[in-house]
Amino acid sequence: MAELADGFIALPGGLGTFEELFEVITWAQIGLHRKPIGLLNTNGYYDLTLQMVAHAEQEGFIYSEHRKLFSYADTPAALLDQMNNHRLPDGLERWVDRDR
C-alpha cells in the first residue's frame, strides 16, 4: 500500500497511528521513499508530539534535515497545500541512497 501512495497523512489517533507515522518518517529518513508526510494537527492534537520531536532534535537525537521530512497544519486544506509543495529537505541527500 505504501508503494501505491502519493503521500502519507496522520490523522489524530492512538498507538497504531504513532507507530505507522514514525515508521513512514523513518523510511523517508533512510531513503526508502521521498513522498510527503503530513500530520493533521486538529485542535492541537499533535502539539505534544511536535514538542517531543523538537526536544529530541535539541538533544541531538534527530538531525534538522530529518525533522523537515514531515509537515503539519491545523486544517486539511493547509496541510494538503504544504504537501503539494513538498521537496527533499536541503542537506538530506547525504543520508539517502540517490539511486532510489
C-alpha positions as CSV (number, residue, x, y, z in Angstrom):
1,M,0.0,0.0,0.0
2,A,2.9,2.4,0.8
3,E,4.3,2.0,-2.7
4,L,0.9,3.0,-4.2
5,A,0.5,6.1,-2.0
6,D,1.4,9.6,-3.3
7,G,2.0,10.7,0.3
8,F,1.0,10.0,3.9
9,I,-1.2,11.8,6.3
10,A,-1.6,11.0,10.0
11,L,-4.9,11.9,11.5
12,P,-5.4,12.1,15.2
13,G,-5.2,8.6,16.5
14,G,-3.6,6.2,19.0
15,L,-0.6,4.0,19.3
16,G,-1.0,2.3,16.0
17,T,-1.2,5.7,14.3
18,F,2.0,6.8,16.1
19,E,3.8,3.6,15.0
20,E,2.8,4.0,11.4
21,L,3.7,7.7,11.4
22,F,7.2,7.2,12.8
23,E,7.7,4.2,10.5
24,V,7.0,6.2,7.4
25,I,9.2,9.0,8.6
26,T,12.0,6.5,9.3
27,W,11.5,5.1,5.8
28,A,12.0,8.6,4.4
29,Q,15.0,9.2,6.7
30,I,16.8,6.2,5.2
31,G,15.7,6.9,1.7
32,L,13.1,4.3,1.1
33,H,10.7,6.9,-0.3
34,R,10.6,10.7,-1.0
35,K,6.9,11.2,-0.6
36,P,5.3,14.0,1.5
37,I,4.3,13.2,5.1
38,G,1.8,15.3,7.0
39,L,0.3,15.5,10.4
40,L,-3.2,16.9,10.6
41,N,-2.9,18.8,13.9
42,T,-6.7,19.2,14.5
43,N,-7.3,21.1,17.8
44,G,-3.6,20.9,18.6
45,Y,-3.7,17.1,18.9
46,Y,-0.1,16.7,17.8
47,D,1.3,19.6,19.7
48,L,3.0,17.4,22.3
49,T,4.3,15.1,19.7
50,L,5.8,18.0,17.8
51,Q,7.3,19.2,21.1
52,M,8.8,15.8,21.7
53,V,10.4,15.8,18.2
54,A,11.8,19.3,18.8
55,H,13.2,18.2,22.1
56,A,14.9,15.2,20.5
57,E,16.4,17.5,17.9
58,Q,17.6,19.9,20.6
59,E,19.2,17.0,22.4
60,G,21.0,15.8,19.2
61,F,19.0,12.7,18.6
62,I,17.3,14.0,15.4
63,Y,19.1,16.0,12.7
64,S,17.4,19.1,11.5
65,E,17.2,17.6,8.0
66,H,15.2,14.7,9.3
67,R,12.8,16.9,11.2
68,K,11.9,18.6,7.9
69,L,10.8,15.2,6.5
70,F,7.2,15.9,7.6
71,S,4.9,18.9,7.7
72,Y,1.9,19.7,9.9
73,A,-1.1,22.0,9.8
74,D,-4.4,22.6,11.6
75,T,-6.6,22.2,8.6
76,P,-6.8,19.7,5.8
77,A,-6.5,22.4,3.1
78,A,-3.4,23.9,4.7
79,L,-1.8,20.5,5.1
80,L,-2.5,19.5,1.5
81,D,-1.1,22.8,0.3
82,Q,2.2,22.1,2.2
83,M,2.3,18.5,1.0
84,N,1.7,19.6,-2.6
85,N,4.8,21.8,-2.3
86,H,6.9,19.0,-0.8
87,R,10.6,18.7,-1.7
88,L,13.5,16.8,-0.2
89,P,15.0,19.0,2.6
90,D,18.4,20.6,1.9
91,G,21.2,18.5,3.2
92,L,19.2,15.3,3.3
93,E,20.9,13.8,0.2
94,R,23.9,12.9,2.4
95,W,21.6,10.5,4.2
96,V,19.7,8.8,1.4
97,D,20.6,6.5,-1.4
98,R,20.5,8.7,-4.5
99,D,19.5,5.8,-6.8
100,R,16.0,5.4,-5.2
